[in-house]
Amino acid sequence: MSQRRFLYVVTQAPYSNVSGQEALDAALIGASFDIEVAILFIHDGVHQIRRNQAAASVGMKPVTKAFAALADFDISRVYAHSTSLTARGLSKQNLMIEVQLADDQYVRALIEQHDKVITF
């Protein structure tokens, strides 16, 4: 039996709701059950991994530091939608974790390659 492949798609900005934390928790749980995990940050979700966030100013815990631990859980397939970054005035240098850039065509390919696509 081949390993299952899950793509977790993060679409929400941090601190507007708990989507970022839920996506992180789901990805880590998936990885612990020997599921091949990939994460895609798209739309306002690219802000989840932006450097220099001020979570304390809105009375929340920063989830961004936890995203830095993805590699510790063997989650190395992390992508950011290049168009979403550009539209928000961001680049890879503004992000706190290493990502692979994915254009629209690559995003479609990612979706097609995975058994499950879970959107947050």
Secondary structure as GFF3:
##gff-version 3
##sequence-region A 1 120
A	DSSP	beta_strand	5	10	.	.	.	ID=ss1
A	DSSP	alpha_helix	19	32	.	.	.	ID=ss2
A	DSSP	beta_strand	36	41	.	.	.	ID=ss3
A	DSSP	three_ten_helix	43	49	.	.	.	ID=ss4
A	DSSP	three_ten_helix	55	58	.	.	.	ID=ss5
A	DSSP	alpha_helix	64	67	.	.	.	ID=ss6
A	DSSP	three_ten_helix	70	73	.	.	.	ID=ss7
A	DSSP	beta_strand	77	81	.	.	.	ID=ss8
A	DSSP	alpha_helix	82	87	.	.	.	ID=ss9
A	DSSP	three_ten_helix	92	94	.	.	.	ID=ss10
A	DSSP	beta_strand	100	102	.	.	.	ID=ss11
A	DSSP	alpha_helix	104	113	.	.	.	ID=ss12
A	DSSP	beta_strand	116	119	.	.	.	ID=ss13
###
